Amino acid sequence: MIDDFDLHGREEAFDPFSVVLFKALQVIAFLFFVVFIIISPKANEGKVDSKAEFIITMDWPDNHPDDMDIFVQDPLGNIAWYRRREAGFLVLDRDDRGGLNDFVIVNGRKQQTKVREELVSIRGFVAGEYTVNVYHFTALTKQPVPVTVTVQKLNPVAKIVARETIETADGGSEQTAIRFTMDAQGEVTGTSREAKSILRGMHNAWSKNL
């Protein structure tokens, strides 16, 4: 009798197709999630994600007041140094001036850092010989300074391909730390310590342009 007045809501008709479609969408979403997890890159110990292919590091003793400069020349004659930070694929990422600029800003205040280090990255492959020279720009201590130059290949995993330690003579001196050759695929095929003056070549080039 009460149904005659339509006081109770009517149940909707059961639609098996809608139920099956909904369940199918749930299954597809779950499978997509599983596939995403599977194809996600796994951590690879020792792998370095970097735009650079090589990094060249020059270190000298912590807190040392002397200013050392790195000069890197590629097979095409491009030279990265403090007055030309980008040359071809060479980039001087850090210029360390000894005690003059070794500080960081913490809470708005300068704090001295002890590390003495210059960095040059190589961001592409040019086959041929590379030269890495050390220039003792300012010799405040008037003493020889041990300087270590390290060449590290970054991809596909980081590895050291050359490392040499030299002692600089005095202010204004230039010494070759490492010379290494690279093939077109970026593999280091040889190293040498034979001296080669980069600064002399730069001076000759400047003289021709005068």
Phi, psi and chi 1 to 4 in degrees:
 res  aa     phi    psi   chi1   chi2   chi3   chi4
   1 MET       -  -44.0 -176.1   69.5  177.7      -
   2 ILE   -66.1  -26.7 -161.9  168.5      -      -
   3 ASP   -66.4  -21.6  -72.4  -15.6      -      -
   4 ASP   -65.0  -25.5  -66.2  -21.3      -      -
   5 PHE   -94.7    2.4  -63.6   97.0      -      -
   6 ASP    57.1   42.3 -159.4   22.8      -      -
   7 LEU   -84.4  -15.5  -64.6  179.9      -      -
   8 HIS  -107.0  136.2  -73.1  -78.0      -      -
   9 GLY   -66.4  145.9      -      -      -      -
  10 ARG   -84.9  138.9  -57.9  -67.4 -176.6 -178.5
  11 GLU   -72.4  137.7  -67.1 -176.5    0.3      -
  12 GLU   -70.5  152.6  -64.3 -178.7    3.1      -
  13 ALA   -67.4  139.2      -      -      -      -
  14 PHE   -70.5  127.3  177.0   76.2      -      -
  15 ASP  -117.7   97.2 -175.6    0.6      -      -
  16 PRO   -62.8  -30.1   22.5  -33.3      -      -
  17 PHE   -63.8  -41.6  177.6   77.7      -      -
  18 SER   -64.4  -40.3  -61.7      -      -      -
  19 VAL   -63.8  -45.0  174.7      -      -      -
  20 VAL   -63.5  -41.9  172.3      -      -      -
  21 LEU   -62.7  -43.2  179.8   60.7      -      -
  22 PHE   -62.0  -44.5  178.6   73.7      -      -
  23 LYS   -64.1  -37.9  -67.7  -63.2 -178.3 -179.2
  24 ALA   -63.8  -40.3      -      -      -      -
  25 LEU   -64.3  -37.2  -69.0  174.9      -      -
  26 GLN   -63.3  -42.9  -74.5 -177.6  -44.8      -
  27 VAL   -63.9  -43.0  171.5      -      -      -
  28 ILE   -62.1  -43.5  -67.9  173.4      -      -
  29 ALA   -62.1  -40.7      -      -      -      -
  30 PHE   -65.2  -43.5  176.4   76.5      -      -
  31 LEU   -63.7  -39.0  -68.2  175.8      -      -
  32 PHE   -61.3  -41.0  179.0   82.8      -      -
  33 PHE   -63.1  -42.8  177.7   74.1      -      -
  34 VAL   -63.8  -44.3  171.0      -      -      -
  35 VAL   -62.3  -40.2  171.2      -      -      -
  36 PHE   -60.4  -41.5  178.9   78.7      -      -
  37 ILE   -64.9  -40.1  -66.4  176.4      -      -
  38 ILE   -65.9  -42.1  -66.9  174.5      -      -
  39 ILE   -86.1   -6.7   65.4  174.8      -      -
  40 SER   -63.0  137.4  -64.1      -      -      -
  41 PRO   -64.7  135.4   21.6  -31.8      -      -
  42 LYS   -88.0  153.1  -63.2 -179.0  179.2  179.5
  43 ALA   -62.6  133.2      -      -      -      -
  44 ASN  -118.5  107.2 -173.3   -1.4      -      -
  45 GLU   -60.3  128.8 -174.2  176.6   -2.5      -
  46 GLY    90.6   -7.0      -      -      -      -
  47 LYS   -80.2  136.3 -177.0  174.7  177.6   58.4
  48 VAL  -117.3  118.9  176.9      -      -      -
  49 ASP   -90.6  105.8  -66.5  -37.5      -      -
  50 SER  -150.6  148.1  173.3      -      -      -
  51 LYS   -74.1  -21.0  -67.4 -177.6  178.8  178.7
  52 ALA   -79.5  151.0      -      -      -      -
  53 GLU   -99.2  -34.7  -60.6  -66.3  -17.4      -
  54 PHE  -134.7  152.5  -73.1   80.7      -      -
  55 ILE  -128.7  130.6 -167.9   79.0      -      -
  56 ILE  -110.7  123.2  -57.9  172.4      -      -
  57 THR  -115.4  134.3  -52.1      -      -      -
  58 MET  -119.0  120.0  179.3 -177.3   72.8      -
  59 ASP  -120.0  147.3  -58.5  -73.2      -      -
  60 TRP  -139.9  172.0   61.2  106.2      -      -
  61 PRO   -54.6  142.6  -28.0   35.9      -      -
  62 ASP   -55.8  144.2  -69.7   -9.1      -      -
  63 ASN    63.7   13.0  -67.1  -43.9      -      -
  64 HIS   -73.3  134.6 -156.2  -72.6      -      -
  65 PRO   -78.3  -18.0   29.2  -35.3      -      -
  66 ASP   -70.5  150.5  -75.0   10.8      -      -
  67 ASP  -102.0  116.5 -178.4    3.4      -      -
  68 MET  -107.7  146.7  -58.6  -68.9  175.3      -
  69 ASP  -128.2  142.8  -71.5  -53.1      -      -
  70 ILE  -103.6  138.9 -170.6  170.9      -      -
  71 PHE  -124.3  125.7  -72.0   73.5      -      -
  72 VAL  -124.2  127.8 -179.2      -      -      -
  73 GLN  -117.0  132.9 -175.8  177.3   51.5      -
  74 ASP   -94.0  176.3   72.3    7.2      -      -
  75 PRO   -63.2  -19.8  -24.8   35.5      -      -
  76 LEU   -89.6   -2.1  -58.6  178.8      -      -
  77 GLY    93.8   -0.6      -      -      -      -
  78 ASN   -67.8  139.5  -63.8  -51.0      -      -
  79 ILE  -128.5  125.1  -58.1  172.0      -      -
  80 ALA   -98.9  128.2      -      -      -      -
  81 TRP  -158.5 -175.9   58.7  -55.0      -      -
  82 TYR   -67.2  -20.2   62.6   87.2      -      -
  83 ARG   -97.6   -7.8  -72.9 -170.6  178.2  174.9
  84 ARG  -143.7   89.1 -170.6  176.8 -177.2 -173.1
  85 ARG   -73.7  -20.8  -60.4  177.5   72.5  102.3
  86 GLU  -127.2  127.5  -64.4 -171.8   21.2      -
  87 ALA  -150.2  109.4      -      -      -      -
  88 GLY    62.5 -129.0      -      -      -      -
  89 PHE   -87.7    1.4  -73.3  131.5      -      -
  90 LEU   -89.9  134.8  -54.4  176.0      -      -
  91 VAL  -136.7  123.3  179.4      -      -      -
  92 LEU   -81.5  106.0  174.9   62.2      -      -
  93 ASP   -84.0  -26.8  -64.5  -57.1      -      -
  94 ARG  -145.9  127.2  173.3  170.3  170.8   75.3
  95 ASP  -110.5  111.3  175.0   27.6      -      -
  96 ASP  -101.5  120.8 -168.2  -37.5      -      -
  97 ARG  -102.1   33.4  -61.5  175.9   61.0 -165.8
  98 GLY    69.6 -132.7      -      -      -      -
  99 GLY   -75.1   -5.3      -      -      -      -
 100 LEU   -79.6  -35.7  -66.0  178.6      -      -
 101 ASN  -131.4   16.0   73.0  -25.2      -      -
 102 ASP   -87.2   84.5  -98.0   16.8      -      -
 103 PHE  -152.0  160.5   61.6   84.8      -      -
 104 VAL  -127.8  158.3  -66.3      -      -      -
 105 ILE   -97.5  118.9  -56.5  -63.2      -      -
 106 VAL  -125.1  118.5  178.9      -      -      -
 107 ASN    53.1   39.9  -63.9  -33.7      -      -
 108 GLY    79.4    5.4      -      -      -      -
 109 ARG  -121.8  144.6  -59.6 -179.9   61.5 -178.5
 110 LYS   -76.9  134.6  -72.0 -176.3  178.4 -179.7
 111 GLN  -129.7  132.5  -68.0 -169.6    7.9      -
 112 GLN   -67.0  143.5  -69.3  -72.7  -28.5      -
 113 THR  -113.5  152.3   59.2      -      -      -
 114 LYS   -96.1  -19.3   65.1  179.3 -177.3  178.2
 115 VAL   -71.6  134.8  175.4      -      -      -
 116 ARG  -114.1  112.6  -61.1  -66.9 -177.8 -100.7
 117 GLU  -160.5  136.4 -178.0  178.2   70.0      -
 118 GLU  -120.5  146.8  -67.3 -154.2   -4.9      -
 119 LEU  -130.2  133.5  -57.5  171.7      -      -
 120 VAL  -126.2  129.4  171.7      -      -      -
 121 SER  -106.1  148.3   57.2      -      -      -
 122 ILE  -112.4  119.0  -56.2  177.2      -      -
 123 ARG  -109.5   20.8  -56.5 -169.6  177.8 -174.7
 124 GLY  -174.1  170.4      -      -      -      -
 125 PHE  -103.6  125.9  -58.8  142.0      -      -
 126 VAL  -128.4  115.0  176.6      -      -      -
 127 ALA   -66.1  141.0      -      -      -      -
 128 GLY   133.8 -161.5      -      -      -      -
 129 GLU   -99.6  136.9 -175.3 -178.3   67.4      -
 130 TYR  -111.9  142.4  -67.3   73.8      -      -
 131 THR  -121.2  132.2  -58.0      -      -      -
 132 VAL  -119.0  113.7 -176.0      -      -      -
 133 ASN  -113.6  151.8  -81.1   14.4      -      -
 134 VAL  -112.2  130.7  174.7      -      -      -
 135 TYR  -119.0  121.8 -179.7   62.4      -      -
 136 HIS   -84.9   91.9 -161.8  155.8      -      -
 137 PHE   -71.2  -51.0 -174.2   83.8      -      -
 138 THR  -129.4  121.3  -56.4      -      -      -
 139 ALA  -109.0   78.3      -      -      -      -
 140 LEU   -68.3  -32.3  -61.8  176.6      -      -
 141 THR   -82.2  -15.4   60.9      -      -      -
 142 LYS    59.1   27.1  -51.3  -62.1 -177.9 -177.3
 143 GLN  -129.4  152.3  -62.8  -68.3  -30.9      -
 144 PRO   -59.2  146.7  -21.8   32.9      -      -
 145 VAL  -125.8  125.9 -178.8      -      -      -
 146 PRO   -73.2  128.4   25.8  -32.1      -      -
 147 VAL  -127.1  131.0  179.5      -      -      -
 148 THR  -111.4  128.3  -60.8      -      -      -
 149 VAL  -113.4  128.9  173.3      -      -      -
 150 THR  -124.6  131.8  -55.4      -      -      -
 151 VAL  -108.6  121.4 -179.5      -      -      -
 152 GLN  -122.0  126.8 -169.8  173.9   25.1      -
 153 LYS   -87.1  130.0 -169.5  176.5 -171.3  -61.8
 154 LEU   -94.8  -32.4  -60.9 -177.4      -      -
 155 ASN  -119.7  142.7  -59.2  -51.9      -      -
 156 PRO   -78.5  -18.8   30.2  -36.1      -      -
 157 VAL  -133.4  152.7  -64.6      -      -      -
 158 ALA   -73.2  131.8      -      -      -      -
 159 LYS  -153.6  145.1   63.8  177.7 -179.5  178.9
 160 ILE   -83.2  125.9  -65.3  173.3      -      -
 161 VAL  -105.8  -15.7  -64.6      -      -      -
 162 ALA  -162.4  144.4      -      -      -      -
 163 ARG  -154.6  130.3  173.9  179.0  -77.0  165.3
 164 GLU  -140.4  145.7  -66.4  -71.3  -12.4      -
 165 THR  -119.5  129.1  -62.0      -      -      -
 166 ILE  -126.7  167.4   63.1  173.6      -      -
 167 GLU  -115.9  124.0  -80.8 -158.1   -9.1      -
 168 THR   -74.9  149.1   61.6      -      -      -
 169 ALA   -80.6  -60.7      -      -      -      -
 170 ASP  -163.4 -178.9   48.9   32.2      -      -
 171 GLY   -60.5  134.9      -      -      -      -
 172 GLY    88.7   -0.2      -      -      -      -
 173 SER   -87.5  148.1   64.3      -      -      -
 174 GLU  -125.7  131.1  176.8 -166.6   10.2      -
 175 GLN  -135.8  145.3  -66.1 -173.8   58.2      -
 176 THR   -82.4  126.3  -63.2      -      -      -
 177 ALA   -93.6  -47.2      -      -      -      -
 178 ILE  -148.3  140.3  -64.1  173.5      -      -
 179 ARG  -124.7  130.8  -64.6  170.8   69.7  175.3
 180 PHE  -139.1  151.4   64.4   95.2      -      -
 181 THR  -109.7  147.2   54.7      -      -      -
 182 MET  -130.7  142.4 -179.5 -165.7  -54.3      -
 183 ASP   -91.7 -179.2   63.0   21.1      -      -
 184 ALA   -66.5  -18.7      -      -      -      -
 185 GLN   -94.0    3.0  -73.2   71.4   45.5      -
 186 GLY    85.4   14.8      -      -      -      -
 187 GLU   -91.2  132.9  -64.4  -62.8  -30.6      -
 188 VAL   -77.9  122.9  172.7      -      -      -
 189 THR  -106.1   -6.8   57.1      -      -      -
 190 GLY  -179.2  157.0      -      -      -      -
 191 THR  -135.5  158.6   61.9      -      -      -
 192 SER  -155.3  158.8  169.7      -      -      -
 193 ARG  -113.4    9.6  -80.5  -75.3  -49.8  -81.1
 194 GLU   -60.0  133.4 -176.6  179.5   -6.3      -
 195 ALA   -69.5  140.2      -      -      -      -
 196 LYS  -149.7  124.2  176.1 -175.8  177.5 -177.4
 197 SER   -85.8  116.7  174.7      -      -      -
 198 ILE   -80.4  -40.4  -65.3  177.2      -      -
 199 LEU   -62.2  -38.5  -72.5  174.3      -      -
 200 ARG   -62.7  -41.9 -174.8  177.4  -59.6  114.3
 201 GLY   -64.8  -36.6      -      -      -      -
 202 MET   -66.5  -42.9  -69.6  170.1   59.3      -
 203 HIS   -62.9  -41.0  -68.2  156.3      -      -
 204 ASN   -62.3  -40.2  -68.4  -20.4      -      -
 205 ALA   -65.4  -40.2      -      -      -      -
 206 TRP   -64.5  -40.3  -67.7  -22.5      -      -
 207 SER   -62.1  -38.1  -60.5      -      -      -
 208 LYS   -67.2  -27.5  -67.5  179.2 -178.5  178.8
 209 ASN   -86.7   -8.9  -67.1  -31.2      -      -
 210 LEU   -76.3      -  -66.0  177.4      -      -
